Amino acid sequence: MARHRRRTYDEAIGPDEDANGIPCADCGCRHSYVIRTEKIGDLIRRTRRCRYCGRTFYTSEA
Ligand SMILES: [Zn+2]
C-alpha cells in the first residue's frame, strides 16, 4: 500500500519568490506577491496577496 506523503510547504508553493519576504498577516508565511502599488503622499502602499492562504494585506514603505 502506497504511503501518502504530506506535501511540504515548498513542494506545494515553490521557493519564496518575494525578495522583500514580507510575512503574511494571517499565516505568517513569506509567500506573498504584490498585486497593486499605490503612491499616497510620501508613502508607497503595496497590496499583497498570500500565495498560501489567499489573504490580502497591505504594506507601507516610506
Ligand atoms: Zn498567508
N, CA, C, O and the ligand as a Tripos MOL2 file, in Angstrom:
@<TRIPOS>MOLECULE
protein
  249   247    63     0     0
PROTEIN
NO_CHARGES

@<TRIPOS>ATOM
      1 N           0.8450   -1.2010    0.0000 N.3       1 MET1
      2 CA          0.0000    0.0000    0.0000 C.3       1 MET1
      3 C           0.8750    1.2440    0.0000 C.2       1 MET1
      4 O           1.7660    1.4090    0.8330 O.2       1 MET1
      5 N           0.5970    2.0860   -0.9380 N.am      2 ALA2
      6 CA          1.4310    3.2910   -1.0760 C.3       2 ALA2
      7 C           1.1400    4.2670    0.0590 C.2       2 ALA2
      8 O          -0.0090    4.5380    0.4070 O.2       2 ALA2
      9 N           2.1890    4.7610    0.5950 N.am      3 ARG3
     10 CA          2.0230    5.7630    1.6540 C.3       3 ARG3
     11 C           1.8610    7.1370    1.0400 C.2       3 ARG3
     12 O           2.5950    7.5220    0.1300 O.2       3 ARG3
     13 N           0.9140    7.8500    1.5410 N.am      4 HIS4
     14 CA          0.7440    9.2120    1.0520 C.3       4 HIS4
     15 C           1.6180   10.1550    1.8680 C.2       4 HIS4
     16 O           1.4470   10.3300    3.0740 O.2       4 HIS4
     17 N           2.5370   10.7360    1.1670 N.am      5 ARG5
     18 CA          3.4460   11.6590    1.8250 C.3       5 ARG5
     19 C           2.8040   13.0390    1.8350 C.2       5 ARG5
     20 O           2.3100   13.5150    0.8130 O.2       5 ARG5
     21 N           2.8170   13.6490    2.9530 N.am      6 ARG6
     22 CA          2.2650   15.0090    3.0170 C.3       6 ARG6
     23 C           3.1380   15.9720    2.2470 C.2       6 ARG6
     24 O           4.3640   15.9560    2.3570 O.2       6 ARG6
     25 N           2.4990   16.7920    1.4850 N.am      7 ARG7
     26 CA          3.2770   17.7840    0.7220 C.3       7 ARG7
     27 C           3.8080   18.8330    1.6740 C.2       7 ARG7
     28 O           3.0940   19.3320    2.5450 O.2       7 ARG7
     29 N           5.0470   19.1500    1.4940 N.am      8 THR8
     30 CA          5.6160   20.2040    2.3190 C.3       8 THR8
     31 C           5.2500   21.5490    1.7260 C.2       8 THR8
     32 O           4.7690   21.6590    0.5980 O.2       8 THR8
     33 N           5.4920   22.5380    2.5110 N.am      9 TYR9
     34 CA          5.2780   23.9050    2.0920 C.3       9 TYR9
     35 C           5.9120   24.2180    0.7420 C.2       9 TYR9
     36 O           5.2530   24.7370   -0.1590 O.2       9 TYR9
     37 N           7.1760   23.9020    0.6160 N.am     10 ASP10
     38 CA          7.8970   24.2780   -0.6070 C.3      10 ASP10
     39 C           7.4300   23.4750   -1.8090 C.2      10 ASP10
     40 O           7.4350   23.9770   -2.9330 O.2      10 ASP10
     41 N           7.0330   22.2520   -1.5830 N.am     11 GLU11
     42 CA          6.5170   21.4700   -2.6950 C.3      11 GLU11
     43 C           5.1920   22.0340   -3.1820 C.2      11 GLU11
     44 O           4.9150   22.0410   -4.3810 O.2      11 GLU11
     45 N           4.3880   22.4990   -2.2620 N.am     12 ALA12
     46 CA          3.0690   22.9990   -2.6200 C.3      12 ALA12
     47 C           3.1470   24.3610   -3.3060 C.2      12 ALA12
     48 O           2.3620   24.6450   -4.2100 O.2      12 ALA12
     49 N           4.0560   25.1730   -2.8950 N.am     13 ILE13
     50 CA          4.0510   26.5610   -3.3460 C.3      13 ILE13
     51 C           5.2970   26.9290   -4.1410 C.2      13 ILE13
     52 O           5.2520   27.8390   -4.9680 O.2      13 ILE13
     53 N           6.3680   26.2600   -3.9120 N.am     14 GLY14
     54 CA          7.6140   26.6130   -4.5780 C.3      14 GLY14
     55 C           8.4280   27.5430   -3.7010 C.2      14 GLY14
     56 O           7.9380   28.0380   -2.6860 O.2      14 GLY14
     57 N           9.6520   27.7760   -4.0860 N.am     15 PRO15
     58 CA         10.5160   28.6220   -3.2740 C.3      15 PRO15
     59 C          10.0100   30.0560   -3.1820 C.2      15 PRO15
     60 O           9.2620   30.5340   -4.0350 O.2      15 PRO15
     61 N          10.4250   30.6970   -2.1620 N.am     16 ASP16
     62 CA          9.9920   32.0680   -1.9260 C.3      16 ASP16
     63 C          10.4030   32.9700   -3.0860 C.2      16 ASP16
     64 O          11.5790   33.0600   -3.4390 O.2      16 ASP16
     65 N           9.4130   33.6320   -3.6660 N.am     17 GLU17
     66 CA          9.7180   34.4810   -4.8160 C.3      17 GLU17
     67 C           9.6950   35.9530   -4.4560 C.2      17 GLU17
     68 O          10.0700   36.8060   -5.2610 O.2      17 GLU17
     69 N           9.2530   36.2450   -3.2430 N.am     18 ASP18
     70 CA          9.1670   37.6480   -2.8500 C.3      18 ASP18
     71 C          10.5010   38.0830   -2.2300 C.2      18 ASP18
     72 O          10.8780   37.6230   -1.1520 O.2      18 ASP18
     73 N          11.1890   38.9580   -2.9150 N.am     19 ALA19
     74 CA         12.5090   39.3810   -2.4510 C.3      19 ALA19
     75 C          12.4330   40.1000   -1.1190 C.2      19 ALA19
     76 O          13.3680   40.0460   -0.3210 O.2      19 ALA19
     77 N          11.3110   40.7780   -0.8800 N.am     20 ASN20
     78 CA         11.1680   41.5110    0.3730 C.3      20 ASN20
     79 C          10.8360   40.5860    1.5430 C.2      20 ASN20
     80 O          11.1040   40.9190    2.6970 O.2      20 ASN20
     81 N          10.2680   39.4550    1.2510 N.am     21 GLY21
     82 CA          9.9730   38.4910    2.2830 C.3      21 GLY21
     83 C           9.0360   38.9990    3.3500 C.2      21 GLY21
     84 O           9.2390   38.7390    4.5360 O.2      21 GLY21
     85 N           8.0090   39.7250    2.9400 N.am     22 ILE22
     86 CA          7.0450   40.2440    3.9110 C.3      22 ILE22
     87 C           6.1720   39.0920    4.4120 C.2      22 ILE22
     88 O           5.5470   38.3950    3.6130 O.2      22 ILE22
     89 N           6.1290   38.8930    5.7130 N.am     23 PRO23
     90 CA          5.3010   37.7970    6.2210 C.3      23 PRO23
     91 C           3.8110   38.0820    6.0420 C.2      23 PRO23
     92 O           3.3570   39.2140    6.2070 O.2      23 PRO23
     93 N           3.0830   37.0690    5.7120 N.am     24 CYS24
     94 CA          1.6400   37.1920    5.5870 C.3      24 CYS24
     95 C           1.0390   37.6040    6.9250 C.2      24 CYS24
     96 O           1.4610   37.1310    7.9800 O.2      24 CYS24
     97 N           0.0450   38.4930    6.8690 N.am     25 ALA25
     98 CA         -0.5890   38.9700    8.0930 C.3      25 ALA25
     99 C          -1.4080   37.8740    8.7610 C.2      25 ALA25
    100 O          -1.7150   37.9590    9.9500 O.2      25 ALA25
    101 N          -1.7530   36.8710    8.0160 N.am     26 ASP26
    102 CA         -2.6120   35.8300    8.5600 C.3      26 ASP26
    103 C          -1.8230   34.5890    8.9580 C.2      26 ASP26
    104 O          -1.8370   34.1910   10.1230 O.2      26 ASP26
    105 N          -1.1470   33.9850    8.0130 N.am     27 CYS27
    106 CA         -0.4950   32.7060    8.3050 C.3      27 CYS27
    107 C           0.9980   32.8670    8.5700 C.2      27 CYS27
    108 O           1.6540   31.9280    9.0210 O.2      27 CYS27
    109 N           1.5370   34.0530    8.2920 N.am     28 GLY28
    110 CA          2.9420   34.3110    8.6410 C.3      28 GLY28
    111 C           3.9500   33.7930    7.6390 C.2      28 GLY28
    112 O           5.1530   33.9790    7.8240 O.2      28 GLY28
    113 N           3.4890   33.1490    6.5860 N.am     29 CYS29
    114 CA          4.4360   32.6720    5.5890 C.3      29 CYS29
    115 C           4.9100   33.8500    4.7310 C.2      29 CYS29
    116 O           4.2970   34.9170    4.7390 O.2      29 CYS29
    117 N           5.9750   33.6510    4.0140 N.am     30 ARG30
    118 CA          6.5300   34.7440    3.2200 C.3      30 ARG30
    119 C           6.2730   34.5610    1.7340 C.2      30 ARG30
    120 O           6.9940   35.1040    0.8970 O.2      30 ARG30
    121 N           5.2670   33.8140    1.4230 N.am     31 HIS31
    122 CA          4.9640   33.5650    0.0130 C.3      31 HIS31
    123 C           3.9080   34.5250   -0.4930 C.2      31 HIS31
    124 O           2.8580   34.1060   -0.9800 O.2      31 HIS31
    125 N           4.1870   35.8080   -0.3780 N.am     32 SER32
    126 CA          3.2220   36.7840   -0.8670 C.3      32 SER32
    127 C           3.7390   37.4150   -2.1480 C.2      32 SER32
    128 O           4.9330   37.3830   -2.4450 O.2      32 SER32
    129 N           2.8180   37.9800   -2.8880 N.am     33 TYR33
    130 CA          3.2300   38.7050   -4.0900 C.3      33 TYR33
    131 C           2.4320   39.9880   -4.1810 C.2      33 TYR33
    132 O           1.3210   40.0870   -3.6620 O.2      33 TYR33
    133 N           3.0130   40.9670   -4.8460 N.am     34 VAL34
    134 CA          2.4000   42.2850   -4.9430 C.3      34 VAL34
    135 C           1.3750   42.2760   -6.0600 C.2      34 VAL34
    136 O           1.6690   41.8850   -7.1890 O.2      34 VAL34
    137 N           0.1670   42.7130   -5.7300 N.am     35 ILE35
    138 CA         -0.8420   42.8000   -6.7800 C.3      35 ILE35
    139 C          -1.1440   44.2470   -7.1410 C.2      35 ILE35
    140 O          -1.7350   44.5140   -8.1880 O.2      35 ILE35
    141 N          -0.7440   45.1850   -6.2840 N.am     36 ARG36
    142 CA         -1.0200   46.5820   -6.5860 C.3      36 ARG36
    143 C          -0.0460   47.4590   -5.8150 C.2      36 ARG36
    144 O           0.2990   47.1630   -4.6710 O.2      36 ARG36
    145 N           0.3910   48.5360   -6.4490 N.am     37 THR37
    146 CA          1.2650   49.5040   -5.7880 C.3      37 THR37
    147 C           0.6590   50.8850   -5.9580 C.2      37 THR37
    148 O           0.3790   51.3180   -7.0750 O.2      37 THR37
    149 N           0.4570   51.5780   -4.8340 N.am     38 GLU38
    150 CA         -0.1070   52.9270   -4.8870 C.3      38 GLU38
    151 C           0.8370   53.8830   -4.1850 C.2      38 GLU38
    152 O           1.4830   53.5260   -3.2000 O.2      38 GLU38
    153 N           0.9110   55.0760   -4.6890 N.am     39 LYS39
    154 CA          1.6960   56.1050   -4.0170 C.3      39 LYS39
    155 C           0.7350   57.0590   -3.3290 C.2      39 LYS39
    156 O          -0.1020   57.6900   -3.9740 O.2      39 LYS39
    157 N           0.8650   57.1540   -2.0210 N.am     40 ILE40
    158 CA         -0.0120   58.0320   -1.2400 C.3      40 ILE40
    159 C           0.8810   59.0210   -0.5160 C.2      40 ILE40
    160 O           1.4640   58.7010    0.5200 O.2      40 ILE40
    161 N           0.9860   60.2120   -1.0570 N.am     41 GLY41
    162 CA          1.9180   61.1810   -0.4820 C.3      41 GLY41
    163 C           3.3410   60.6570   -0.5960 C.2      41 GLY41
    164 O           3.8210   60.3510   -1.6870 O.2      41 GLY41
    165 N           4.0070   60.5570    0.5520 N.am     42 ASP42
    166 CA          5.3700   60.0370    0.5550 C.3      42 ASP42
    167 C           5.4200   58.5220    0.7320 C.2      42 ASP42
    168 O           6.4810   57.9020    0.6570 O.2      42 ASP42
    169 N           4.2560   57.9530    0.9650 N.am     43 LEU43
    170 CA          4.2140   56.5120    1.2190 C.3      43 LEU43
    171 C           3.9410   55.7260   -0.0540 C.2      43 LEU43
    172 O           3.2240   56.1690   -0.9510 O.2      43 LEU43
    173 N           4.5240   54.5780   -0.0960 N.am     44 ILE44
    174 CA          4.1760   53.6320   -1.1480 C.3      44 ILE44
    175 C           3.4410   52.4840   -0.4770 C.2      44 ILE44
    176 O           4.0010   51.7630    0.3480 O.2      44 ILE44
    177 N           2.1990   52.3310   -0.8410 N.am     45 ARG45
    178 CA          1.4230   51.2550   -0.2510 C.3      45 ARG45
    179 C           1.2840   50.1240   -1.2550 C.2      45 ARG45
    180 O           0.8650   50.3230   -2.3950 O.2      45 ARG45
    181 N           1.6380   48.9580   -0.8110 N.am     46 ARG46
    182 CA          1.5400   47.8030   -1.6890 C.3      46 ARG46
    183 C           0.4610   46.8590   -1.1830 C.2      46 ARG46
    184 O           0.3900   46.5330    0.0020 O.2      46 ARG46
    185 N          -0.3620   46.4410   -2.1060 N.am     47 THR47
    186 CA         -1.3490   45.4190   -1.7920 C.3      47 THR47
    187 C          -0.7280   44.0750   -2.1430 C.2      47 THR47
    188 O          -0.2780   43.8540   -3.2670 O.2      47 THR47
    189 N          -0.7140   43.2010   -1.1790 N.am     48 ARG48
    190 CA         -0.0960   41.8930   -1.3920 C.3      48 ARG48
    191 C          -1.1030   40.7870   -1.1780 C.2      48 ARG48
    192 O          -2.0640   40.9380   -0.4230 O.2      48 ARG48
    193 N          -0.8780   39.7040   -1.8310 N.am     49 ARG49
    194 CA         -1.7260   38.5410   -1.6090 C.3      49 ARG49
    195 C          -0.8440   37.3580   -1.2550 C.2      49 ARG49
    196 O           0.1910   37.1020   -1.8700 O.2      49 ARG49
    197 N          -1.2960   36.6640   -0.2550 N.am     50 CYS50
    198 CA         -0.5680   35.4750    0.1780 C.3      50 CYS50
    199 C          -0.8570   34.3300   -0.7780 C.2      50 CYS50
    200 O          -2.0090   34.0240   -1.0880 O.2      50 CYS50
    201 N           0.2040   33.7150   -1.2300 N.am     51 ARG51
    202 CA          0.0600   32.6190   -2.1660 C.3      51 ARG51
    203 C          -0.4720   31.3680   -1.4600 C.2      51 ARG51
    204 O          -1.0330   30.4680   -2.0850 O.2      51 ARG51
    205 N          -0.2810   31.3430   -0.1700 N.am     52 TYR52
    206 CA         -0.6270   30.1330    0.5690 C.3      52 TYR52
    207 C          -2.0760   30.1510    1.0450 C.2      52 TYR52
    208 O          -2.8300   29.2140    0.7830 O.2      52 TYR52
    209 N          -2.4690   31.2250    1.7500 N.am     53 CYS53
    210 CA         -3.8130   31.2380    2.3280 C.3      53 CYS53
    211 C          -4.7570   32.1750    1.5760 C.2      53 CYS53
    212 O          -5.9590   32.1800    1.8420 O.2      53 CYS53
    213 N          -4.2230   32.9780    0.6300 N.am     54 GLY54
    214 CA         -5.0810   33.8160   -0.1890 C.3      54 GLY54
    215 C          -5.4320   35.1510    0.4330 C.2      54 GLY54
    216 O          -6.1620   35.9390   -0.1670 O.2      54 GLY54
    217 N          -4.9320   35.4120    1.6070 N.am     55 ARG55
    218 CA         -5.2430   36.6480    2.2990 C.3      55 ARG55
    219 C          -4.6040   37.8500    1.6020 C.2      55 ARG55
    220 O          -3.4650   37.7900    1.1390 O.2      55 ARG55
    221 N          -5.3670   38.9380    1.5420 N.am     56 THR56
    222 CA         -4.8400   40.1790    1.0050 C.3      56 THR56
    223 C          -4.4640   41.0910    2.1640 C.2      56 THR56
    224 O          -5.2480   41.2610    3.0980 O.2      56 THR56
    225 N          -3.2800   41.6740    2.1120 N.am     57 PHE57
    226 CA         -2.8700   42.5910    3.1640 C.3      57 PHE57
    227 C          -2.0390   43.7020    2.5490 C.2      57 PHE57
    228 O          -1.6630   43.6440    1.3780 O.2      57 PHE57
    229 N          -1.7610   44.7090    3.3520 N.am     58 TYR58
    230 CA         -1.0860   45.8950    2.8470 C.3      58 TYR58
    231 C           0.2270   46.1170    3.5740 C.2      58 TYR58
    232 O           0.3650   45.8030    4.7560 O.2      58 TYR58
    233 N           1.1700   46.6550    2.8580 N.am     59 THR59
    234 CA          2.3960   47.1160    3.4940 C.3      59 THR59
    235 C           2.6680   48.5290    3.0160 C.2      59 THR59
    236 O           2.3040   48.9020    1.9010 O.2      59 THR59
    237 N           3.3070   49.3070    3.8680 N.am     60 SER60
    238 CA          3.6430   50.6790    3.5130 C.3      60 SER60
    239 C           5.1450   50.8710    3.5810 C.2      60 SER60
    240 O           5.8170   50.3500    4.4710 O.2      60 SER60
    241 N           5.6560   51.6270    2.6290 N.am     61 GLU61
    242 CA          7.0670   51.9480    2.6250 C.3      61 GLU61
    243 C           7.2040   53.4490    2.5090 C.2      61 GLU61
    244 O           6.4730   54.0950    1.7590 O.2      61 GLU61
    245 N           8.1410   53.9960    3.2520 N.am     62 ALA62
    246 CA          8.3400   55.4380    3.1960 C.3      62 ALA62
    247 C           9.0660   55.8150    1.9110 C.2      62 ALA62
    248 O           9.3300   56.9940    1.6750 O.2      62 ALA62
    249 ZN         -0.9750   33.5650    4.3540 Zn       63 ZN63
@<TRIPOS>BOND
     1     1     2 1
     2     2     3 1
     3     3     4 2
     4     3     5 am
     5     5     6 1
     6     6     7 1
     7     7     8 2
     8     7     9 am
     9     9    10 1
    10    10    11 1
    11    11    12 2
    12    11    13 am
    13    13    14 1
    14    14    15 1
    15    15    16 2
    16    15    17 am
    17    17    18 1
    18    18    19 1
    19    19    20 2
    20    19    21 am
    21    21    22 1
    22    22    23 1
    23    23    24 2
    24    23    25 am
    25    25    26 1
    26    26    27 1
    27    27    28 2
    28    27    29 am
    29    29    30 1
    30    30    31 1
    31    31    32 2
    32    31    33 am
    33    33    34 1
    34    34    35 1
    35    35    36 2
    36    35    37 am
    37    37    38 1
    38    38    39 1
    39    39    40 2
    40    39    41 am
    41    41    42 1
    42    42    43 1
    43    43    44 2
    44    43    45 am
    45    45    46 1
    46    46    47 1
    47    47    48 2
    48    47    49 am
    49    49    50 1
    50    50    51 1
    51    51    52 2
    52    51    53 am
    53    53    54 1
    54    54    55 1
    55    55    56 2
    56    55    57 am
    57    57    58 1
    58    58    59 1
    59    59    60 2
    60    59    61 am
    61    61    62 1
    62    62    63 1
    63    63    64 2
    64    63    65 am
    65    65    66 1
    66    66    67 1
    67    67    68 2
    68    67    69 am
    69    69    70 1
    70    70    71 1
    71    71    72 2
    72    71    73 am
    73    73    74 1
    74    74    75 1
    75    75    76 2
    76    75    77 am
    77    77    78 1
    78    78    79 1
    79    79    80 2
    80    79    81 am
    81    81    82 1
    82    82    83 1
    83    83    84 2
    84    83    85 am
    85    85    86 1
    86    86    87 1
    87    87    88 2
    88    87    89 am
    89    89    90 1
    90    90    91 1
    91    91    92 2
    92    91    93 am
    93    93    94 1
    94    94    95 1
    95    95    96 2
    96    95    97 am
    97    97    98 1
    98    98    99 1
    99    99   100 2
   100    99   101 am
   101   101   102 1
   102   102   103 1
   103   103   104 2
   104   103   105 am
   105   105   106 1
   106   106   107 1
   107   107   108 2
   108   107   109 am
   109   109   110 1
   110   110   111 1
   111   111   112 2
   112   111   113 am
   113   113   114 1
   114   114   115 1
   115   115   116 2
   116   115   117 am
   117   117   118 1
   118   118   119 1
   119   119   120 2
   120   119   121 am
   121   121   122 1
   122   122   123 1
   123   123   124 2
   124   123   125 am
   125   125   126 1
   126   126   127 1
   127   127   128 2
   128   127   129 am
   129   129   130 1
   130   130   131 1
   131   131   132 2
   132   131   133 am
   133   133   134 1
   134   134   135 1
   135   135   136 2
   136   135   137 am
   137   137   138 1
   138   138   139 1
   139   139   140 2
   140   139   141 am
   141   141   142 1
   142   142   143 1
   143   143   144 2
   144   143   145 am
   145   145   146 1
   146   146   147 1
   147   147   148 2
   148   147   149 am
   149   149   150 1
   150   150   151 1
   151   151   152 2
   152   151   153 am
   153   153   154 1
   154   154   155 1
   155   155   156 2
   156   155   157 am
   157   157   158 1
   158   158   159 1
   159   159   160 2
   160   159   161 am
   161   161   162 1
   162   162   163 1
   163   163   164 2
   164   163   165 am
   165   165   166 1
   166   166   167 1
   167   167   168 2
   168   167   169 am
   169   169   170 1
   170   170   171 1
   171   171   172 2
   172   171   173 am
   173   173   174 1
   174   174   175 1
   175   175   176 2
   176   175   177 am
   177   177   178 1
   178   178   179 1
   179   179   180 2
   180   179   181 am
   181   181   182 1
   182   182   183 1
   183   183   184 2
   184   183   185 am
   185   185   186 1
   186   186   187 1
   187   187   188 2
   188   187   189 am
   189   189   190 1
   190   190   191 1
   191   191   192 2
   192   191   193 am
   193   193   194 1
   194   194   195 1
   195   195   196 2
   196   195   197 am
   197   197   198 1
   198   198   199 1
   199   199   200 2
   200   199   201 am
   201   201   202 1
   202   202   203 1
   203   203   204 2
   204   203   205 am
   205   205   206 1
   206   206   207 1
   207   207   208 2
   208   207   209 am
   209   209   210 1
   210   210   211 1
   211   211   212 2
   212   211   213 am
   213   213   214 1
   214   214   215 1
   215   215   216 2
   216   215   217 am
   217   217   218 1
   218   218   219 1
   219   219   220 2
   220   219   221 am
   221   221   222 1
   222   222   223 1
   223   223   224 2
   224   223   225 am
   225   225   226 1
   226   226   227 1
   227   227   228 2
   228   227   229 am
   229   229   230 1
   230   230   231 1
   231   231   232 2
   232   231   233 am
   233   233   234 1
   234   234   235 1
   235   235   236 2
   236   235   237 am
   237   237   238 1
   238   238   239 1
   239   239   240 2
   240   239   241 am
   241   241   242 1
   242   242   243 1
   243   243   244 2
   244   243   245 am
   245   245   246 1
   246   246   247 1
   247   247   248 2
@<TRIPOS>SUBSTRUCTURE
     1 MET1         2 RESIDUE 1 A MET
     2 ALA2         6 RESIDUE 1 A ALA
     3 ARG3        10 RESIDUE 1 A ARG
     4 HIS4        14 RESIDUE 1 A HIS
     5 ARG5        18 RESIDUE 1 A ARG
     6 ARG6        22 RESIDUE 1 A ARG
     7 ARG7        26 RESIDUE 1 A ARG
     8 THR8        30 RESIDUE 1 A THR
     9 TYR9        34 RESIDUE 1 A TYR
    10 ASP10       38 RESIDUE 1 A ASP
    11 GLU11       42 RESIDUE 1 A GLU
    12 ALA12       46 RESIDUE 1 A ALA
    13 ILE13       50 RESIDUE 1 A ILE
    14 GLY14       54 RESIDUE 1 A GLY
    15 PRO15       58 RESIDUE 1 A PRO
    16 ASP16       62 RESIDUE 1 A ASP
    17 GLU17       66 RESIDUE 1 A GLU
    18 ASP18       70 RESIDUE 1 A ASP
    19 ALA19       74 RESIDUE 1 A ALA
    20 ASN20       78 RESIDUE 1 A ASN
    21 GLY21       82 RESIDUE 1 A GLY
    22 ILE22       86 RESIDUE 1 A ILE
    23 PRO23       90 RESIDUE 1 A PRO
    24 CYS24       94 RESIDUE 1 A CYS
    25 ALA25       98 RESIDUE 1 A ALA
    26 ASP26      102 RESIDUE 1 A ASP
    27 CYS27      106 RESIDUE 1 A CYS
    28 GLY28      110 RESIDUE 1 A GLY
    29 CYS29      114 RESIDUE 1 A CYS
    30 ARG30      118 RESIDUE 1 A ARG
    31 HIS31      122 RESIDUE 1 A HIS
    32 SER32      126 RESIDUE 1 A SER
    33 TYR33      130 RESIDUE 1 A TYR
    34 VAL34      134 RESIDUE 1 A VAL
    35 ILE35      138 RESIDUE 1 A ILE
    36 ARG36      142 RESIDUE 1 A ARG
    37 THR37      146 RESIDUE 1 A THR
    38 GLU38      150 RESIDUE 1 A GLU
    39 LYS39      154 RESIDUE 1 A LYS
    40 ILE40      158 RESIDUE 1 A ILE
    41 GLY41      162 RESIDUE 1 A GLY
    42 ASP42      166 RESIDUE 1 A ASP
    43 LEU43      170 RESIDUE 1 A LEU
    44 ILE44      174 RESIDUE 1 A ILE
    45 ARG45      178 RESIDUE 1 A ARG
    46 ARG46      182 RESIDUE 1 A ARG
    47 THR47      186 RESIDUE 1 A THR
    48 ARG48      190 RESIDUE 1 A ARG
    49 ARG49      194 RESIDUE 1 A ARG
    50 CYS50      198 RESIDUE 1 A CYS
    51 ARG51      202 RESIDUE 1 A ARG
    52 TYR52      206 RESIDUE 1 A TYR
    53 CYS53      210 RESIDUE 1 A CYS
    54 GLY54      214 RESIDUE 1 A GLY
    55 ARG55      218 RESIDUE 1 A ARG
    56 THR56      222 RESIDUE 1 A THR
    57 PHE57      226 RESIDUE 1 A PHE
    58 TYR58      230 RESIDUE 1 A TYR
    59 THR59      234 RESIDUE 1 A THR
    60 SER60      238 RESIDUE 1 A SER
    61 GLU61      242 RESIDUE 1 A GLU
    62 ALA62      246 RESIDUE 1 A ALA
    63 ZN63       249 GROUP 0 **** ****
